[in-house]
Amino acid sequence: MSNTQNTQDVQDAPEETRTLYEIIGGETRLRELVDRFYDIMQLESDFAGIHAMHPVPNDGSRDKLFMFLSGWMGGPNLFIEKYGHPMLRARHLPFAITSKERDQWLRAMALALEDLGYDDELRLRLMQAFFQTADWMRNKPDARP
């Protein structure tokens, strides 16, 4: 069976049986999403807080997020194959993550999804899933007013 036929079979499958990875368009579209997310984070001053947490250049961070999201969305477990268990919270402990950083990350991702033209239903589904993970990543209490 050709690669084209496999791709067509995945696209024709009912959405409830497809992974998020397949629904968003696989490797190419996931790479576009990750790159747009990091571009927004770099270019917009609203995201300076989370941008400062990343090394410059951020190619390694882009690759790690791409690999992680690939497996997280039901595609190839690229991150696990290369680095082992993601241990997301432990890997992020050196960085102070409050609701402010969580919200910056989520907003940058929401803008990336919007910029790439994902439909409203899929954006909502992804953002709900992203929120659960991003909220769990908070490791410092919010500052009191």
N, C-alpha and C positions, 0 to 999 in steps of 0.2 A: 504494500500500500504506500502511496506517495505521501510526502510531507504535506502537500496541498490537500490531499484527501483527509489526512488526520486533522488538519486545521479546520476544514469544513465540517467534519464530524463533531468537533468540539463546539463550533459555533452553532450547529443545528441542535445540539443536545438541549434539553430543557434547563432553564437557568438554575432551578433548584438542585440539579445534579452536578452543576459545574462549580469549580472552585472560584474564589475571588480572583485568583491569579488568571484563570481562563477568562472570566467575565471582563476584567479590565483590559485584556488584550495580550497577556503573556509578557515575555521578556522585554520586548521593544517598548511597549507602553509603560511597563513598570520602570524601566530605565528613564524614560521621558519624565515620569512623575517625580522620581527621586531627583533628577537633575533640575527640574523646574522648582521643586521645593528648596533645594540649596541655592539656586539662583535668586529666588525671592528673599531668602534669609540673608544673603550677601548684599543685595541691592537696596533693601528697604530698611530704613533706620528703626522702624517699629520692632525689628527683630534683632537689634544689636545685642541684647542680652544673651540670647541663645547662640548667636553667631560667634560671640567671643569665647564660647566654650569649645569651639572647634579649631583644630590646627589649620594653619595656612601653609600651603594650599590644602583644601579639604577633600582632595581626591580619595584618600583612604576612607574618610567618613562617608562619602557618597557610596563607595563600593560596599562598605559594611551595611549601610542602611538598605541598599539594593538587595544584597544577599540575605539579610534578615527578613525583609518584607517578602521576598520570593517564597521562603518557607512558611512564613506567618500567614500568607494568603493561599497556601495550599499548593504552591509550585515546588520546584526543586529546593531541597534543604541546603542551599549553597553555604550559608553561614555555618551551620552545624558541621558540614563536611570539612570546612576549612579551619574553624576555630573551636569546635565543640559546642556544648550547650550555651545558648546566648547569655544566660544569667544577667538579663538586662538591668535589673535594679543594682546588683553588685557592681557591674561595669560602670554604672553612672554615679556611684556613691561619691567619687571625688568631686562631683559637681553639685552645687547647691541648686536643687530643683524644688521650687515652690509652685503655687498655683499660677504665679506670673509667668514663669518659664513654661509650664505646661500649656498655658493659654497661648503663648507666643508660638510654640511648636504647632499646636492645633490650628491656629489661624494661618500660619504659613502653609500648612498642608491643605487647608480648605481652599486657599487661594490657588495653589498649584492644581488641585482637582478642577476648580472652576476654569482656570486658564486653559486647561487641556480639553475642556468640553465634555467632561463626564456628565451624564444626565443627573437630574436632581435626586432620583431615587437611589442611584448607586452612590452618589456623594454622601447622602444621609447615612446609608448603610456603612460605608467606610468610616465616616466621621464618628459614628457611634462606637465602632470597634476601636478606632484610634483613641477615642476618649478613655475607654476602659484601661488601655495600656498606658497612656500618658498620665492618667490620674494615679495609677499604681506606682509610677516612677517618682512621684513627689517624695523627697527625703528630708525636707526641712519645713518647719512650720512657717506659715505666712506671717509677715511682719504685722504687728498690731499698729493701728492708726494712732 
